[in-house]
Amino acid sequence: MRTMRSWFRDTTGGLPTTFWYLWSGTLINRLGSFVLVFLAIYLTQERGFSASQAGLVIGLWGVGGAFGTTAGGTLADRWGRRPTLLTAHVGAAAMMLGLGLARDLWAVALGALLLGMFAEAARPAFGAMMIDVVPAKDRLRAFSLNYWAINLGFACAAVLAGLAAQADYLLLFVVDAATMLITALIIFSKVPETRQAGPATAVTAAAAPRGALRTILSDRVYLGFVALNLFAALVFLQHISMLPIAMGDDGLSPATYGSVIALNGILIVVGQLFVPRLIRGRSRSHVLALASVVMGVGFGLTAFAGTPWFYGLTVLIWTVGEMLNSPSNSTLIAELSPAELRGRYQGVFSLSWQIAGASAPILGGLVREHAGNDTLWYGCAALGLLTAVAHLVSGPARERRAAALRRSGEALAPATTSRAPQPAEA
C-alpha cells in the first residue's frame, strides 16, 4: 500500500492547479466524444452514404481541422491561449448541433468542415498552455496524465455511444455539444491566461508574424518530425474511418464496434500511467520507432480479423504502440518549439493530424474499393515499418536540436524569470 501511495504521489504530485483544470476539461470533453467515433457508421447506415462519400465527409472534417489548427496556433500566440480556447469550444458546440441536424450530403459535408475548423483550433492553444504552466521536468508525466484522461473519457464514450446510437443518433451530437460547453465554462471560470506578457515577449510577439512562418519552414528538423507523425497518423486514423466499415462488412453491429474500440481506451487507462517510468531514460527515437512497428503490426493483422475477439486483439496490439508514441511525441514537441512561437509550432504539428484526418479516410476508402480490404491493412503495416526506420535515422538530429534550444533557454533564463507565470499562482 505504501508503494502504491508513493507511486501515486510521484505520478500526480506537484503539478500546477491550472494543469488540473485543463485536465478536468479534457476528461469531460472526451466523455462526450461520441460523434467522431461513430461518424462513419452514422453516415453509411443511418444516412445511406457510400464508403467513399463517408470518407469524403470525414476527410472534410480533417480539411477544416487543418485551417483550424493553423489559425488556432497563430491566435494562441497573438490573441492569447484562453480566448482562443473559449472561442473554439463554443463554436464547435454550435457546429456539432448543426451537423446532427443536417440531412443532405452537401449540408453534412459543410457541417463537418466547419466543425473540424472550430474543434481543432483549440488543440494548439491547449498544447501551448500546457507547456506554459508545467515545468520541463514534469512535462512527461503531465502529458501522460492528460493522455490518460483523454482515453478514460474515450473508453466510456465508445461504450455509451454504441448504446445511445441504437436509441437515437441525434443524442450523440447533443451530448457531445454539451460537454464542449461545460469545458468552455471551466476555462472561462477557472483558467487564467498563461501567455507571457512581459516587455521582451511583447517585442518578440510583434515581430513574430512576419518571421514566424519563415522560421518554421526553415526548421527542417522539426518539419521532418512532423512528416513522420503524418505517416503514423495515416495508419492510426484508419480505426475511425475504415475499421468500423470493415467490421460492418463482417456483420458486426455498431455496439460491437463500440465495445471493441473501447478496449483501446481501457488499456490506456490501465497502463498509460506506468509508461513514463517504462520509457524514462531511454532513447526517444528508439521508443518512437518501436511504437511505429507495433502500430503497423496491429493494423496489419486486421486483414485476418473477422470476429469480435480477433478485432479486439488487433486493437490491443496497436494500442500498445499508441501508448509508447504519445508521451515521447509530446515532450519532443515541447523541446523543439521556441518559447515565443509555441502556439504556431503546436499548430504546425496539429496540422499533420488534420492532413491525415483529411487524407486517411479518403485514401482508405479508395484502397478498399479498388484494391480490397486486405491491401489496405497490409499497406498500414508497411507504412509503420518505414516510419520506424525513418525515426531511427532522424532521431540524433532531433536530440541535438532539442539540446541547443535548452541551452539557449538556460542562457535567457535570468532575464525572463521575473516575467514568467508562476505555477503556484496559476
N, C-alpha and C positions, 0 to 999 in steps of 0.2 A: 504493500500500500504506500509506504514511504517512497519507494522508487517511482510509482505511478504519479504521486504528487510532485515529486521532483521533476519528472519528465514534463508534466503539465505546466509547471511553473517556468521551466526553461523554454517551452514552446510558445506560451502566451504572455508571459510576464514582460513588463517594461515597455510595452508598445503605447504610443500616444493615444489620447482619448479620441482625437479626430479619426484615427485609423479605425477604431471600433465603431464609430458612427457610419463610416463608409462601409465597413464590413457588414453591419446590420442592414444597410440599404441594399447591398449586393444580395444578401440572403433573401430578403423579402421580394426583391425583384425577380430572382430566379425561381422562387416558389410559384410564381405565376407565369413562368416562361413556357406556356403551353404551345403557342401558335407555331413557332419555327420548327418545333419537334414534329408536329403533325401536319404541317402545311402541305407536304407532298401527298399525303393520304387524303386530306381535305380537298385538294384540287382535283385529284383523279377520281375519288369515289363519291364525294358529295357534289362537286361541280361538273364532273364528267369530262374534264380536260384530259388530253393525251399526256403521255410521259414527257414528250418534247415540250408541250405547252406548259406543263407543270415546271419543268426545268427552266423554261424561259422566265416564268414568274419569279421563281426563287433566285434566278440569275439577276433579275432586275432589282431584287432586294439587295444583292451584292453591289450592283452598279450605284444604287442610291447610297449604300454604305460607303462606297469609295469617295463620293462627293462629301458625305457627312464627315468622314474622318479627316479629310483634307481641311475642310472648313473648321471642324472642331479643334484640330491642332493649332491652327492659326489663332482662333478666338481664345483658346486657353492661354496662349502667350500674350495676346494683346488686350483682350477684354477681361480675362480672369477665369480661373477654374470654376468657381462657384456659379456665376451667371450662365456659363456655358452648359454646365450640368443641369441646371434648372430648366433652361430653355429646351434642351434636348429631351428631357424626360416628359415634360408637359406636352411638347409637340408630338412625341412618339405615342403617348397615350391617346391623343386625338386621332392620329393616323391609324392606330390599331383598331379603334372602333369603326373608322371608315372602311378599312379592309374587310372587317367582319360583315359589314352591310353591303359590300359590293357584290354584284352578280355577273355582269358581263366580263368577258376576258379583258377588254381594254381597261375597265374600271379596276379589276383585280390587279392588273399589271401596274397601273398608275399608283394604286394604294401601296403595293409592295415597294415600289421605287421610293415613294415619299417616306414610308415607314423606315426603310433601311437608312435613309438620309438622316432622319432625326435620331433614331435609336443608336446608330454608330457614331454620331457626333459626340456622344458622351464618353466614348472609350479613351481618346487621347487626354481629355481633361481629367478623367478619373486616374489614369496611369500617372500623369504628371503630379497630381495631388498626392498620390501615394508616395512618390519619390520625394516630394517636398517635405512631408511630415515624418517619414520614417528614416532614421539614421542608416547609413550604408551598412553598418554591421548587422542590422536587424532586418534587412530587406528580404533575404532569402526566406526566413520564416514568415514574414508579413505577407509576402506574395503567396506562399504556400497556404497560409490560413485563409487568405481571400479566395484562392482557388478551391479550397475545401468548402467554403461557403457556397460558391458557385455550384459545385457538384452536389452538395447536400440538397440545395433547392432544386437542382435539375432532376435528381433521383426521385424526389417526392412529386415533382411536377409531371414527370413522364408517366408515372403510375396513375395519378389522379386524372391526367388529361385523357388517358386511354378510356377511363370510365366515363368522364364527362362527355367525350366525343360521341359515345353511344346514346347519350341523352339529347344533347343539343350542341352543335359545333359553335354556335354563336356565343355560348357560355365561355368557351376558351378565350375568345377575343375580349370579352367583358372583364374577366378576371385578370388577364394579362395587363389590360389598360389600368385597372385599379391598383395593381402592385407598382406600376410605374409612377402613379400619382402619389402613393404612400412614400416611395423612395424620394420623390421630389420634396415632399413635406419634411422628411428627415433632414435633407440637405439644407432646406430653407431655414429650419428652426435650430439646427444643431451644428452645422458645419461652416466654419468661417472661411474666408478667402485665404489661400496659402501662397499665392504667387508673391515673390519678393517685390517690395515696392520702394526700396532704398534708392538714393540718388544714382548710384552706379548702375543699378538694374534699369532705372528709367532711361538712362542714356543708351544702354545696350538694346532695350526694347525698341527705342525709337529708330535705331539703325538696323535692327534685325530684319524688317520686312524687305528691305532692298537686297540684303545679302543672304537671307536665310535659305532660300531655295538653291542659290548657287553653292552655299556651304554644304547642304545635304547632297546635292547632285555630284559634288566633287569628292564626297566621302565614300570611296569605293569599298572600303572595308565594311562599312555599315550597310551599304546597298547590297553587297554580296550576302550579308547575313539576312537581310530582308528577302532576297530572292530565294534563299534556301527555305525560309519559313513559308513562302508562297508554294513551293513544291510540296512541302509537308502538308499544308492546308488543303491542297487539291486532293490529296489522298484522304485526309481526315474528314472533310466535309461530305464525303460520299455517304456517311452514316445518316445524314439528314435528308439527302435527296434521293439517292438510288437504293439505299438499303431498305427503306420501307416499301418501295415499289417491288424490289426483288422478293421480299417476304410475302407481299400480297400475291405475287405470281405463284408462290408455293402454297397458296390457300390459307395463309395465316392472317388473323384478324388484326385491326388496329390495336386492340387491347393487348394482344400477344406482342406486337412490336413495342408497345409502351413498357411492358414488363421486361422484355429483352434489353431494350436500350437503357432501362433503369439500372441494369447491372453495372453500366459504366459509372454512374454516379455513386452507387453503393460501394463499389470497390475503391473509388477515390476517397469517399468519406471515411472508409475503414483504414485505408493505407496511406493517404497523402500526408498526414501529419508526421509520419515516420520517414518520409522521403528526404527531407533536408538533412537528417543525420546520416542517411544512407549515402548521399552523394557529396556531403561536405568534405572538402579537401581533394576531391577527385577532379580530373581534367574535364572541364565543361564540354570541350569538343568531343571527347570520348563518350560522355553521357548523352549528348545530342545525337551522335552517330548511332549509339545503341538504341536510343529511342526511335530513330527513323527505321532501323531494321525491324524492331519489334512491331511497330505500327504497320509496316509493309507486309510482314508475315501474317499479322492478324487479318488485314483486309484481303490479302491473297487467298487465305483459307475460306473466305466467304464463297468462293467459286464452288466449293464442295458441300456447302450447307444446304439443308432442305427441311430441317426440323428445328423446333424452338431451342432444344438443348445445344445443337451444333451452332446455331446462330449466336446463342448466349456465350459459347466457348470462344468464338471469334471476337466478340465484344470484349470479353475479359482480357484477351491477349493484347488487342490494340490499345486497351485502356492502360495497361502497364506502360506502354510506350508513351502515351499521353502524359502519364504521371511523371515520368522522367524528363519529358520535354519541357513542361510548363515552367517549373521554377528556374531552370537554367536559362531559358529564354528570357524570363522577366528580369533576372539580375543582369544579364548581358545588355539588355536594352538600357537599363539604368546606367550602367557603367560606360556605355558607348555614346551617351547623349550629353552634349554640353549643357550646363545648367540653364543658360539663357534661352536655349532652344528646345527645352524638354517637351513642350507641347507639340511642336512641329515634328520632332523625331518620333514621338509616340504616334502622331498622325500618320507618318510615313510607314511605320511598322504596321499599324492597323490597316493601312491601305492594302498591304499584302493579303490580309484576311478578306478584305472586301473584293479584291480582284479574284481571289479563289472562290469567294461566295458567289460571284457572278459567273465564273468560268466552270466551276466543278459540276453544277447540275446540268448545264448545257452540254458540256463535253461528255459527262456521264450518260446523259440521255441519248446523245448521238451514238456513242460507242455501243450502248446496249441495243439500240435499234438496228444498227448496221453491222456490228461485229459480234454481237452476242454478249450475254451476261458474264460468261466465264472470262472473256477477253478483258472486260472492264476490271475485274478483280486481279487478274494476272498483271495487268498494267499498273495497278496500285502497288503491287509487290515490287515490281521492277523500279518504279519511281522512288519507293522507300529506300531501296538499296543504293541507288545512285545518289540520293541526298545524303546518305550516311558517308559515302566516300568523300563527297564534297565538304562535309563538316570536318573530316579529319585533315583534309588538305588546307582549308582556310582557317582552322582554329588558331594556330600560332599568331597569325597576323591580327586576329581579333584581340587576343590577350595582350599583345604589345600595345595596341591602340588603347585598350582599357587602362593599362598601367600608365601610359602617357597622360591620359586625362586625369587619373588620380593624382599624379604628381603635380599637374597644373592646378587642380583644385586645392591641394595642400599648400601650394605657394600663395594662392589668393586668399586662403582662409583668414589670416589676421585682419585683412581689410574688409571682409564681408560678414564676419561672425556677429557683429553687433546689429546687423540689419536682418539676419536670418530669423524666420519664425521659430520660436522655441516650442518643442514638442509638448512640454508640460502646459504651456498656455493654450496651445491648440486643443 
